[in-house]
Amino acid sequence: MQLAQINEQSRFWIGVVSASHVKRGVVGGFAQLCHGKSAPLRKMRRGDWLIYYSPRTEMGKGRPLQAFTAIGEVADDDVYAFPMSESFVPFRRNIRYSPCREVKIAGLLDSLSFTRGNAHWGYSFRYGHLEIPRDDFMTIADAMLREADDDCGAIGRAE
C-alpha cells in the first residue's frame, strides 16, 4: 500500500477482533465487526481505511496478543449479510488488505492520541469499533508497513 493513495475524504477506523478471526477476514477479503452487527460497517465508506487490533489470538480464551494485525482499504459501499449457519447471519463488507506485519501496541502507546498518557488505554477498544484521527492511522500504518515481508506476521496478508 502506498500511503500517498489515501485521499482527503478518507476516514480511519480500528476494528477489535481476535487474530484468528482477522486471519479469516484477510483471506476472504472482508471485514466483520462487533459479532456481525451492521452498524459499525455502515459508518465506513469506500476509500476509508480499517486497521484491526487483536487483544487475543482467539476469541475468549486465546493468549493475550495486544497487536495491530491487519490493514486495508474499504473496497466499496456494500454491506451484506453472510449466512455462516442457520442461526448466525453476520454482516460483512469488502476490504482490500495490504501486506503488513503485526505490530504490538505497547511500542506505540505514547505516540497515539487515544492511548498517550492513559493508564487505562484498553478502554478505548471496548465497543469493538472506533474512528481514529489521520495522524494516529499514519503512525500505526507506518509501523505495520515498514519492512512488511512475505510472512506479514502470518495474519495481515491475503493471497
Rosetta blueprint (number, residue, H / E / L):
1 M L
2 Q L
3 L H
4 A H
5 Q H
6 I L
7 N L
8 E L
9 Q L
10 S L
11 R L
12 F E
13 W E
14 I E
15 G E
16 V E
17 V L
18 S L
19 A H
20 S H
21 H H
22 V H
23 K H
24 R H
25 G H
26 V H
27 V H
28 G H
29 G L
30 F E
31 A E
32 Q L
33 L L
34 C H
35 H H
36 G H
37 K L
38 S L
39 A H
40 P H
41 L H
42 R H
43 K H
44 M L
45 R L
46 R L
47 G L
48 D L
49 W E
50 L E
51 I E
52 Y E
53 Y E
54 S E
55 P E
56 R E
57 T L
58 E L
59 M L
60 G L
61 K L
62 G L
63 R L
64 P E
65 L E
66 Q E
67 A E
68 F E
69 T E
70 A E
71 I E
72 G E
73 E E
74 V E
75 A E
76 D E
77 D E
78 D E
79 V E
80 Y E
81 A E
82 F L
83 P L
84 M L
85 S L
86 E L
87 S L
88 F L
89 V L
90 P L
91 F E
92 R E
93 R E
94 N E
95 I E
96 R E
97 Y E
98 S L
99 P L
100 C L
101 R L
102 E L
103 V E
104 K E
105 I H
106 A H
107 G H
108 L H
109 L L
110 D L
111 S L
112 L L
113 S L
114 F L
115 T L
116 R L
117 G L
118 N L
119 A L
120 H L
121 W H
122 G H
123 Y H
124 S H
125 F H
126 R L
127 Y L
128 G L
129 H E
130 L E
131 E E
132 I E
133 P L
134 R H
135 D H
136 D H
137 F H
138 M H
139 T H
140 I H
141 A H
142 D H
143 A H
144 M H
145 L H
146 R L
147 E L
148 A L
149 D L
150 D L
151 D L
152 C H
153 G H
154 A H
155 I L
156 G L
157 R L
158 A L
159 E L
